[in-house]
Amino acid sequence: MQLILHSFFYLKLLLFYMKRKIISLLLILTVQHNLYAQKVEFDSPEGWGMSYMTAASLNLSDKFPEVLPLGQFNVSAEISTIPELNERQQKIGFGGLKSEDLNKSPVFGRGKITTGFYWDSIIELSWTPPLEIDGAKPEQMLGIAVAKQIYTSDTFNMGIRLYRFNGKATASVTCSEEIVMEPLYSPGNISGCIGTSKDKIDMRHDGIEILFERESSIGFKPWFSVASTRIKPSVQINAPLEFIQEEAFVETSGRLTTLNLGFNYKLSDKWLLNLGTSYTPIDVQRPEMTGGNDNFWNIKIGLTFSPN
C-alpha cells in the first residue's frame, strides 16, 4: 500500500512538472513573435511619418501636358530631393516617444515614357529602378497617368491630369545600424534592438492635378499645378528585439494637397530641361515641439528626350 502511495505521489509530481513545462513552452512560443495590426490617425506621429515618405514619391507632373500624335513618344528622367529630418522629428514610434531612422536616401528618382493617345491626350508610364541608397531600396515602383489640355489661349493654357502610383521600399527604420549600436534600452535604443530591421513601406496613392502654363517667348515656359492626392500608406515592421521578433502592420489614410511648379527650357530640338519644386503641407500632432519643418518640400531636376 505504501509503495502505491509513493508511486501515485511521484506520478502526480511528474504530471505537475510536465504541466509547468508545457505552460512555459506555450508562453515562449507566444512571445517569440509580437504580432499586431494597428490603424493610426492621419495626423499622429506615425501617420505623419508614413505620409512624409509617401509625399517623396508623389506621381506629379514635370511639365505641362503637350499634344503628341498617336504613337509618338518621348523619354524623361527626374531626380528630386528628400529633406533631412532632425532627431526630434524622427521620434514617431509609440506616439512620438521612440526614435526611428527616417533619414535614408536623400533623393528619389524615376524614369518616364510619355506617348500620344486618343483625343489629344497623353499617357505617362513611370518606373523607379530598384537601386539601394543608404539602406533604402525601392521595390516595384510603377506609376501611370493620363493628361490632356482642356483650355488654350495666347496667354495661358490649362490642363488636367489623373495619376496613380503603386510601390514599396524596404529600409531599416525601426532598428537601424545606428540604433543597434546604442546600449540596450537606452534612450537611443529604447526597444532593445539586437539587429537591423527589414521594414517595408507601401506608398500607393492616386489623385488629380490641375495645371496652368503661361506662354513665353524668351526660351522657357513657366507652369504650376495644384494636386489632390488620396494616400493609404502602410508599414510592415520586422524587427529583431532582445526577447521577441516584432512583426507588425501599421496603416493610415488621408488626403494631401500639393503645390507643384517649375519651368521647362528647350536645350535643342530633341532635349528639354525640366526644373521644378513641390510643397506639400502635412499636419501632425506631437507630444513636443521639434523645431523642424514637418511639411514636405523638394527640388526637382530632369531631362526629356524626344526622338521623333
C-alpha positions in Angstrom: 0.0 0.0 0.0 2.8 2.4 0.9 4.5 1.6 -2.5 1.3 2.5 -4.3 1.0 5.8 -2.4 4.7 6.7 -3.2 4.1 5.8 -6.9 1.0 7.9 -7.0 2.9 10.8 -5.4 5.7 10.7 -7.9 3.3 10.4 -10.8 1.4 13.5 -9.6 4.7 15.3 -9.2 5.7 14.3 -12.8 2.4 15.5 -14.2 2.8 18.8 -12.4 6.3 19.2 -13.7 5.2 18.4 -17.3 2.3 20.8 -17.0 4.7 23.6 -15.9 6.9 22.8 -18.9 4.0 22.9 -21.4 2.8 26.2 -20.0 6.4 27.6 -20.2 6.7 26.4 -23.8 3.4 27.9 -24.8 4.5 31.2 -23.2 7.8 31.2 -25.1 6.0 30.4 -28.4 3.6 33.2 -27.7 6.1 35.9 -27.0 8.6 34.8 -29.7 6.6 36.8 -32.2 4.9 40.0 -31.3 2.2 40.2 -34.0 -0.3 43.1 -34.2 -2.0 45.3 -36.6 -2.9 49.0 -36.0 -4.5 51.8 -37.9 -3.3 55.2 -36.6 -4.7 58.7 -37.1 -3.5 60.6 -40.2 -2.1 63.4 -38.1 -0.4 61.2 -35.5 3.4 61.0 -35.4 3.3 57.5 -37.1 0.7 58.7 -39.7 2.9 61.8 -40.4 6.0 59.6 -40.9 4.2 57.4 -43.5 2.7 60.5 -45.2 6.0 62.2 -45.3 7.7 59.3 -47.0 4.8 58.9 -49.4 5.0 62.6 -50.3 8.5 62.0 -51.6 7.1 59.5 -54.2 4.1 61.5 -55.4 3.5 60.8 -59.1 3.3 64.5 -60.1 3.9 66.2 -63.5 7.3 67.6 -64.6 5.8 69.7 -67.3 2.5 71.0 -68.8 0.9 68.2 -70.9 1.9 68.5 -74.5 0.0 67.3 -77.5 1.7 64.2 -79.1 0.4 62.4 -82.2 -0.9 58.9 -81.6 2.1 56.6 -81.2 4.7 59.4 -80.9 6.6 59.3 -77.6 9.4 60.9 -75.5 11.6 59.7 -72.6 12.4 61.6 -69.5 14.3 61.1 -66.2 13.9 63.1 -63.0 15.6 63.3 -59.6 14.1 65.1 -56.6 15.5 65.8 -53.2 14.2 64.4 -49.9 14.8 66.8 -47.0 16.7 65.6 -44.0 14.8 65.5 -40.7 16.2 66.4 -37.3 16.3 63.9 -34.3 13.1 65.1 -32.7 11.2 64.9 -36.0 12.2 61.2 -36.2 10.5 60.4 -32.9 7.4 58.9 -34.4 7.2 55.5 -32.6 5.0 55.0 -29.6 3.0 58.1 -30.4 6.1 60.3 -30.7 8.4 58.9 -28.0 10.6 56.4 -29.9 13.2 57.4 -32.5 13.0 55.9 -35.9 15.6 56.2 -38.7 13.8 58.2 -41.4 16.9 59.8 -43.0 17.6 57.2 -45.7 18.1 58.1 -49.3 18.4 61.9 -49.8 16.9 61.6 -53.4 14.1 60.0 -55.2 14.4 59.2 -59.0 12.2 57.9 -61.7 12.2 57.3 -65.5 9.2 58.0 -67.6 7.8 57.3 -71.1 5.1 59.6 -72.4 3.2 58.7 -75.5 0.4 60.3 -77.5 -3.1 58.8 -77.1 -6.6 59.4 -78.4 -8.5 62.8 -78.1 -5.2 64.7 -77.9 -4.4 63.2 -74.6 -1.1 61.6 -73.4 -0.3 58.6 -71.3 2.7 58.5 -68.9 4.3 55.3 -67.6 7.0 55.8 -64.9 9.3 53.4 -63.1 11.9 53.7 -60.3 14.8 51.3 -60.6 15.5 49.1 -57.5 18.8 50.7 -56.6 19.6 50.7 -52.9 20.8 54.1 -51.5 21.8 54.5 -47.9 19.9 51.4 -46.7 16.6 52.1 -48.7 15.7 50.0 -51.7 12.6 50.7 -53.9 10.5 47.7 -55.0 8.1 47.6 -57.9 7.6 51.3 -58.0 5.3 51.9 -61.0 3.2 54.9 -62.0 0.6 55.7 -64.6 -1.0 59.0 -65.6 -3.4 60.4 -68.2 -3.2 64.1 -69.1 -4.9 66.5 -71.5 -5.1 70.2 -72.3 -8.6 71.5 -71.6 -8.1 75.2 -72.5 -5.6 77.1 -74.6 -5.2 80.8 -75.4 -2.4 83.2 -76.4 -1.6 84.0 -72.8 -2.0 80.8 -70.8 -3.1 77.1 -71.1 -4.9 74.9 -68.7 -4.7 71.1 -68.4 -5.9 68.2 -66.2 -4.0 65.1 -65.2 -5.1 61.9 -63.4 -2.4 59.7 -61.8 -1.9 56.6 -59.8 1.2 55.0 -58.2 2.0 51.6 -56.6 5.3 50.9 -55.0 7.1 49.8 -51.9 10.5 50.4 -50.3 12.5 48.3 -47.8 14.6 50.0 -45.2 15.9 49.5 -41.6 13.8 52.2 -40.0 12.8 50.6 -36.7 16.2 49.2 -35.9 18.9 50.9 -38.0 22.7 50.2 -37.6 23.0 53.4 -35.5 20.2 52.3 -33.2 21.6 48.8 -32.8 25.0 50.3 -31.7 23.3 52.1 -28.8 23.1 50.2 -25.4 20.0 48.1 -25.0 17.0 50.0 -23.6 19.0 53.3 -23.6 17.2 56.4 -25.0 18.9 55.6 -28.3 17.7 52.0 -28.3 14.5 52.0 -26.2 13.0 48.9 -27.9 16.0 46.7 -27.4 17.1 46.2 -31.0 19.8 43.5 -31.4 19.9 43.6 -35.2 18.8 45.7 -38.2 15.2 45.5 -39.1 13.7 44.8 -42.5 10.7 47.2 -42.6 8.6 47.7 -45.7 6.5 50.8 -46.5 3.7 50.8 -49.1 3.3 54.2 -50.7 0.4 53.6 -53.0 -1.7 56.7 -54.0 -3.8 58.3 -56.7 -5.0 61.8 -57.4 -5.9 64.6 -59.7 -3.8 67.6 -60.8 -4.9 70.8 -62.4 -2.1 72.5 -64.4 -1.6 76.0 -65.8 1.1 77.2 -68.2 2.0 80.7 -69.2 3.1 81.3 -72.8 6.6 82.8 -73.1 8.8 83.8 -76.0 12.1 84.0 -74.1 13.2 80.4 -74.2 11.4 78.8 -71.3 7.8 78.1 -70.2 6.8 78.5 -66.6 3.9 76.4 -65.2 2.3 75.4 -62.0 -0.3 72.9 -60.7 -2.4 72.1 -57.7 -2.7 68.4 -56.9 -5.0 66.5 -54.6 -3.8 63.0 -53.7 -5.5 60.2 -51.8 -3.0 58.1 -49.9 -3.2 54.9 -47.9 0.3 54.2 -46.7 1.2 51.3 -44.5 4.3 49.8 -42.9 5.2 46.2 -42.2 7.6 46.1 -39.3 10.1 43.2 -39.0 12.5 44.0 -36.2 14.7 41.6 -34.1 14.5 42.6 -30.4 16.2 41.0 -27.5 13.4 38.8 -26.4 10.9 38.9 -29.4 10.8 39.2 -33.1 8.5 42.2 -33.6 6.2 41.8 -36.6 3.6 44.5 -37.0 1.4 46.1 -39.6 0.6 49.9 -39.2 -1.5 51.9 -41.7 -3.2 55.2 -42.1 -5.2 57.0 -44.8 -5.9 60.6 -45.8 -5.5 63.2 -48.5 -2.6 65.5 -49.4 -2.7 68.8 -51.3 0.4 69.8 -53.2 1.5 72.9 -55.0 3.8 71.9 -57.8 5.6 74.4 -60.1 8.5 74.8 -62.4 9.7 75.7 -65.9 10.9 73.9 -69.0 13.8 75.2 -71.1 14.4 73.9 -74.7 18.0 73.0 -75.0 17.7 71.8 -78.6 15.1 70.2 -80.9 15.4 66.9 -79.0 16.3 67.9 -75.5 14.2 69.7 -72.8 15.4 70.8 -69.4 12.9 70.4 -66.5 13.3 72.3 -63.3 10.7 72.4 -60.5 9.7 72.2 -56.9 6.7 71.0 -54.9 5.3 71.8 -51.5 3.0 69.5 -49.5 1.6 70.6 -46.1 1.3 67.7 -43.7 -0.3 68.2 -40.3 0.9 66.4 -37.2 0.1 66.3 -33.5 3.3 65.7 -31.5 3.8 65.5 -27.7 6.6 68.0 -28.0 7.9 70.7 -30.4 10.6 69.5 -32.9 12.0 72.8 -34.2 11.9 71.4 -37.8 9.7 71.8 -40.8 7.1 69.0 -40.8 5.8 69.9 -44.3 7.4 68.3 -47.4 9.3 70.5 -49.8 11.7 69.4 -52.5 13.6 70.5 -55.6 13.4 68.5 -58.9 15.6 68.4 -62.0 15.0 66.3 -65.1 15.7 65.9 -68.8 13.3 65.0 -71.6 14.4 63.4 -74.9 12.2 63.4 -78.0 13.5 61.0 -80.6 10.8 61.9 -83.2 
